[in-house]
Amino acid sequence: MDETVLAYIAGFLDGDGSIFFQIVPRKDYKQKFQIRTSVAFYQKKEYAEILNWLKKIFGVGYIRHRKTGMSDYTIVESKEVLKILRLLQPYVKLKKRQVELGLEILQKLENKKSNEDFLEICKLVDKFKELNYSKKRKITYEVVSKSLSP
């Protein structure tokens, strides 16, 4: 992909985007929790064409038009988030720490073999609370750790 386009998208992510990782309950998972990955871009509905352009470039994800007058383009599949973060890593400025931490989490998820590995990943996910000023996060390393204790 053209470097100018990647730099533009990275700037868009820095200004009107989000990278987030969450621990969510999943009864059908071995550890009873999943690490949900997301990269999202936001724009007023009247300028949503830029989100269509991004979706065409990446070829994955979905666009939602909210009643608030905002639209968002979100990618949640871990392998796709990994590809996007790798592509944009050289160009992001404001979200550099989120990209680096996200890449670390995604690489550890690929190699996860045990409950201990999963708990280590949950600790890293908790770090996003500080990077993204998250106030609503209820499921943390502590919650997962208690759940996995015998």
C-alpha positions, 0 to 999 in steps of 0.5 A: 500500500502507498506510504502516503495513504498509510500516513493519511490513515494513521493520522486519521486514526490518531485524530478520529480513531480508537484502538481498544482491547477488552476482556469480555465474558464468553461461556463457550471459551476455555478461560470463560473470557475473550480478548476483544480487539477493535480498531475504529474510525469515527466521522460525522454522518455527512462525511461518512464517505471517508469511512466507505473509502477506508472499508474499501481499502481494508476490505473488512469490518463494518460501518454503523450510522448512529442516531447521534449523527456520527458514523463509525467504521470498526474492525474487530477480527484479531488477525485483521486488527494485527495487519492494520496495526502493523501497517500503520505502526510506522506512521502513528504519532498520538496513538503510538503506545496503543499500537505498540501495546496492541501488537504485543497483546496480539502476538501473545494471543497467537502464542497463548497456551495456558491460563497463566499466558491468558492472565498475563495478556489480561494484565496487558489489556488492563493497561489500555485503561490508562492509555484510553482514559477508560472509566467503564471497564469492569472486567479486569485481570482481577476478575479473570484471575478469581474466575480461573482460581480453583 
